[in-house]
Amino acid sequence: MKLPDKSIVMEEVVAQIPDGATVLVGGFGVPGTPFALLRELARQGQRDLVLVKNDANEAGMGIDHLIAGGQVRKLIVTHLGLNANAIAAMNEGRMEVEFCAQGILAERIRAGGAGLGAILTDIGIDTELAQGKQIVEMNGRPMLVESALRGDVALVHAARADCFGNLAYAATARNFNPLMAMAASRVIAETEELLPLGGLDPDSVESPGAFVDHVVKLDAISEEYGIVRR
């Protein structure tokens, strides 16, 4: 059986993201953030988006372009502290923000990828993070029910990929990217290096191509996108 070539032009694949989509965005600060895909999404102007990301990047980078353009209805995030624009959008009511403890965010995404409905945790009990959420008893202890997270689309950044979508990440870019690549209906990966099928050592594959729908080859490693290897 011949495996498909999933490489595609960036403009074409980003155009398939609809208004109102829930978009999982990989990265932890700069490492692993799909800057090029985010800039194209900002350029095309899809609106009413729900973004799930560890952080809000910094002003003028990453998802800040979407926030500044008024394209984000809701952001599920662990912190906003490095982005004054995101803080202002939240305080002025222009963007809804759901805060989530970092490890819990990762586990909610992992649960979504595994087909689970929720996880149970005692983290956040008796804090603002528990407001409006169900609490159940498990083994005599109160546990907070945290719903699993899945996306309509996941945007991830890989250092290397083959044309089938097998992905390898560089250093700390192995953060939320592998989890998000398992937890969305459509996974779009941008890659610094695109190899033919078989060009990746099987032991270096961290996201199997079975999870990845589209691969975009970056034409250049640009400071504009903040794409650096860490």
N, C-alpha and C positions, 0 to 999 in steps of 0.2 A: 504494500500500500504506500503510495506516495503522499508524504506529508505536505500540507499547504504552505505556501509562502505568505506570511501575514504582514509583510512590510507594506507600508501605505504612506501617502503624502499627508503631512500634518494637517493642512487646511481641510482636506477631505474628511479625515476622521473626526476632527474636532467639530465639524459642522453636523455630525450625527448626534451630538449631545443636545438634548432638548431643553427648553426653558423648564424650570421647576425640578430639574434633576437633583438627586442626592449624589454628591461627588466626593469620594474618598481621595485624599491627596497625601501622598507619601512624603517623607522627609522629617528631619529633626533639625530645625533651623535651616541652615544651608544644605548640609549633606543629605542627598537623596531626594531633594525637592525637585519636582519636574517643572523647572522654570520656563522652559520653552513652550510646553503645552499650556501652561497657565497664561502666558502672554498671548498665545493665539486665542485662547478662550476669552480673554479680556477684549481682544481686538474684534472678535465676532459678535460679542455683546449678548450672549445668552443671559437671561435674567431669572430672578426668583429662585436662585440656586441655594441648596443646603450643602454646606461644605463640612467635611469632617477632617480635621488635621490636628496634629500635636500642638502646633503653635500658629500664630498669625503672621509669621515672618516679620521682617522689619519694613518700615515705610519705604515704598518704592521698589519692593521686591516681592516676588511670589504672589501669594493670594491678596496682597495689599492692592494690586492693580484691580482685582475684582471688587474688593471692598470700596475702593475709591470711586469706581464706576457705578456703584449702587446696584451691583448684580447679585449680591448675596443677601438672601432673606434671613438665613439662620446659619450660625457657625457653632459647631460642636468642637470644643477645644480644651486643652489643659491650662493654657495661660495666654494672656495678651500683652504681657508687660513690655515687650520690645517694640510694640507698634502703637504709637499714639493715635494714628488714624482709626485703628480698630477700636481702641478704647472710646474715642469720641463717637464713633458710629453706634456703639453699644449705649453710651450714656445719653445720647440724643434720641434713642429709640428708632434709629434707622436700620438697625440690624439686631435680631434676637441672638443671644449668646447662651449656650448651655455649657457650663463648666463641668469637667470630669477629671477625676484624679488620673494621673498619667498611666499608671499600671492598669487601672480599671478600663480606661479607654482602649488600651491594647487588648485586654481580655474580651471586651465587648465586640471588638472587630474579629478577634480570633473565633469567638463563639459564632458570629455571623458566618464566617467561612466554613465552620464545622457543621452548620445546619442546626445549631441550638437556638432556642428562643430567648434565653436569658442566662445570666450567671447570678449566683448568690454571694454576697460579701458583707462583712461587718464594717468595712471601710465607709465612712460617711454617716454612720448612724449618729443621730442627735446633732447633725450639722445641717447647714443650708443645702448641702448636696442631696439630702434625703427628702427635701420638701416635695410633696406630691407623688412620691414613689411608694410602692407597696413594700411592706415589711412582713416577713413571715418568720416562723420559729423553726429552727433546724437544730436537732440534737440539744434542745434546751436553750439555744441562743437566738437572739433576734438577728435576722439577716435581711439586708436590703436587696431587693430584686432590681438588677440592672439589665435592661433589655439589650439583646444582641444588636449589633449594627451591621447593616449591609448597604451597599451603594448601588445605584443604577449604573454608575461608572466609577472606576478607579483610575487615577493618573499616577504613574510611578516612574522613577528614574533609575536606569540601570547603567552600569559602566560598559557592559558587553552583553550582546544578545545574538542569537542566531535567527534566521528568517522564519523559523517555526514559533519563536517567542520564548524559548528557554532563556532565562535571565541570570546574570551574575552581577552582584553589587560590589562596590568598592568600600572597604573599611566600614565607617559608621553609617554609610548609606543603608546598611543592613539594620534598619530601625523599623519603621512602620511599613515599609514597602512590601516585604514578603507576606505580611498579614493581610494587607489591603488587596494584594493580587489574588487572594483566595476568597474575597468577601464582596465581590461586585458582579453584577450581571454582564458587564462589559469592562474589560481591562485594556487600557492603552498604555504602552510603555514607550518612553523615549530612551534612546540609547546613544552613548558616545561612540560605540563601535558596533557595527552590524556585520556578522560573520555568516558564511554559508552553513547550511545544516551539517552538523558534525564538527564545526569549528570550535565549539566549546568543549572542554574536557568535561565529561559527565560528572565528575566529582566537584566541579566548580558551579554547577547549576543550583541556584537557590530558589528560584521560582520556575517550576516546570512549565513548558509551553502549553500544556493542557489547560492552564488557568488563564492564559494570555490570548487576547483576541486580535490585537493590532500592535505593530512595532513601527516606530518612527525613528529614522536615522537622523541625528543632529548633524547639520552641515558644518557647524563650527562650534568650538567651545568658547563661548563669549562671556566676557565680564558683565555684559548687560544682563545675562540670565543668571549670573552668579554661580555658574557651574564650575565647581572646583572639586578636586579629589582630596578627601580628608582621611 
